[in-house]
Amino acid sequence: MAHLDIVASQVSALQAIENGTQPTFVDGHSLDVASIVAVSRKSYVPKIDDSDATKNRVAAAVDVVQSLAKEEQSQSGVTGFGGNETALQQKNFLASILCGILPDLKTDGGKTLTPEDYKLMMPQDWVRGTMLVRLNSVVRGHSGTRWNVVENLQKLIQENVAPCAPLRQSVAASGDLGPLAYISSVLTGNPDTYAWYGEGENRKVYDSPTVLSKLNMEPVSLIAKEGLALVNGTAASSAVAALAIHDCHVLASASQVFSAYAVETIKGSQESFQPFIHESARPHKGQVEVAANIRNILSSSKLARVQHENADPEGSLRQDSYCVRGSPQWIQRRQDSYSIRGSPQWIGPSLEDLVLAQDQISVELNSTTDNPVVDIDANYMHHGANFLAMSITSASEKMRLALHHIAKLTYTQLTELLNNNMNKGLPPNLSVNEPSLDYCMKASDVAAASYLSEIAYLASPVSTHVISAESHNQPINSLALTSARYTMDAVKLVRMIMSTHLFALVQATDLRAMEGTFRALLFETLRSETIARFGDISSIATDDDDFFQGITHALIVLLNATTSEDSHIRFDGIFRKLSGYLLKQLKPKLGANQEISLSAVEGWTESMSTRARDAFVHIRDTYVASADSKGYELLGRTKGLYKFVRGDLGVQLHYGDPQKDKVEIGTEVAKIFRSFENGSIGPVLLNVMGK
């Protein structure tokens, strides 16, 4: 499947689960990422497959374990653990794992945690996901866990109980022993383990006996292998990785939409996304898909040029080593910057990695990760190492590297959009007010740099830092939960940088709308003022398009080159420079005895400067940004994203005027960030992409 199809099906499935049209069944074979997200983040209650076939399979596995426990041949988890052949009771086995560090949770009547307490604990959504994955594994009938234990674990999910598990402890070999032991010990009623229970303001942390009492549940007394069956698996690593891949898919989609949006705001060319470049010349699957998606998004844009034009003044630069022959009045850049035209080649490989990571996680969610594994048909327990979660580590490493690449592209596009030497006529830092007074996104650039630096640090592999553990019984281990945890940290940072970028893109859209209104008025004024002052002494006329095209192009170059200047000096300088070009263009049109007086030129210069400045300030000061403003009309399919930000989220244009700016930039960027967190931006992105 194409990456976009995976994302669309996942988001659609999540919506269907939430509205009740697609229930999630825990049957050991069909658990998917959407179900993990729904149960973890939406507190959705899945339905367990309690068919006779499933119950019989689970019971048969228990019988195999109990039968083999009576024989002389040793069985791991029945007569001993790992390399240690000492007979251990299941209760003592769990107790030995409860060695992680948690905050002080002891209380007489339920405890409300402080922000500092949370830093030591797995988030509640991760814990819910962990219980779901483990439940799905044990119903496969390979673990040797009784049905009443399965039901009790299901009830914890049903009642929104989230056991308190340490954030750090697991090396994800012999399974995610730490978090799973803390979860399992709530089932046994261990008085020194705790869990969240209750809803809203009444949700607090209670000790396990209190939680069981509130649920009218009896503590479970574990039999042979049952303790090991509950903790010896990759459930925590898999659950966190599943949440991460869902988030990565959305961010990868956003990267494509934002890249298309960047083409529009920078007035770039659609040429770089044409099929021949990708489908014929270099047909990597991810690259082809990204190019097609961006091409589709831009197809109806009024800002993105269909192809390069040799006489386009918007592509002009005062200095540029990459240029072609063009009009002698400006040096022209033939191509858009790397961050624009190279986005398919940059994002494409990351899509391919995310598709592979999705496959790895999907297999793991529906696998048996115990050791030993009960073989009902052969009446045998196979000893292996399915608890080694290297496939999840591999998926997480790919996700984190993809996140870095997405963030790097985002940052590059953002900084070029803020740079008035690269953004084709937008003001520095996207300031609406005078540049000497309004610094707008100058500090946002710095904030984005801090996010990217941390993302780059997190992109390093975790798997290269494995050390031997448990008296060298675990000389190799996956560190899968650590890797998945760092991936979730990277997700948060990428959301921050992308939220900053989207704020900038929408700000730039409104600046383009102001620019379009201003330029249309200015060019008409230029034509009428020039004819009024010089029409009698030259052969120019209202329909002299060649003459006015030349002078208009020169004016565009000057407008683009002076956006860092305040308006009270900017337009005087522009029209003094333009007056020289005007004289040069008028001379070939003069008759034999005609002359142009310097006073006429000076009058033209002063009039155009004043009228331009007045029009500019008026348009700027009266512009109102809304979901239906003129900025909306300029865009292609990104209209939907602009409307979402300005309308649904209520993000305001930053005017650089304390009378108009009621909230700070960070407050507005945070609105976008929360739309990533709560998932509301996902369907919008897919709609923009045509799904």
Secondary structure, 3 states (H helix, E strand, C coil): CCHHHHHHHHHHHHHHHHCCCCCCEECCCCCCHHHHHHHHHHCCCCEECCCHHHHHHHHHHHHHHHHHHCCCCCCECCCEECCECCCCCHHHHHHHHCCCCCCCCCCCCCECCCHHHHCCECCHHHHHHHHHHHHHHHCCCCCCCCHHHHHHHHHHHHCCCEECCECCCCCCCCCCHHHHHHHHHHHCCCCCCEEEECCHHHCEEEEHHHHHHHCCCCCCCCCCCHHHHHHCCCHHHHHHHHHHHHHHHHHHHHHHHHHHHHHHHCCCECHHHCHHHHHHCCCCHHHHHHHHHHHHHHCCCCCCECCCCCCCHHHEECCCCCEECCCCCCEEECCCCHHHHCHHHHHHHHHHHHHHHHHHHHHHHCCCCCCCEEECCCCEEECCCCCCCHHHHHHHHHHHHHHHHHHHHHHHHHHHHHCCCCCCCCCHHHCCCCCCCCCCCHHHHHHHHHHHHHHHHHCCCCHHHCCCECCCCECCCCCHHHHHHHHHHHHHHHHHHHHHHHHHHHHHHHHHHHHHHHHHHHHHHHHHHHHHHHCCCCCCCCCCHHHHHHHHHHHHHHHHHCCCCCHHHHHHHHHHHHHHHHHHHHHHHCCCCCCCCHHHHHHHHHHHHHHHHHHHHHHHHHCCCCCCCHHHHHCCCCHHHHHHHHHHCCCCCCCCCCCCCCCCHHHHHHHHHHHHHCCCHHHHHHHHCCC
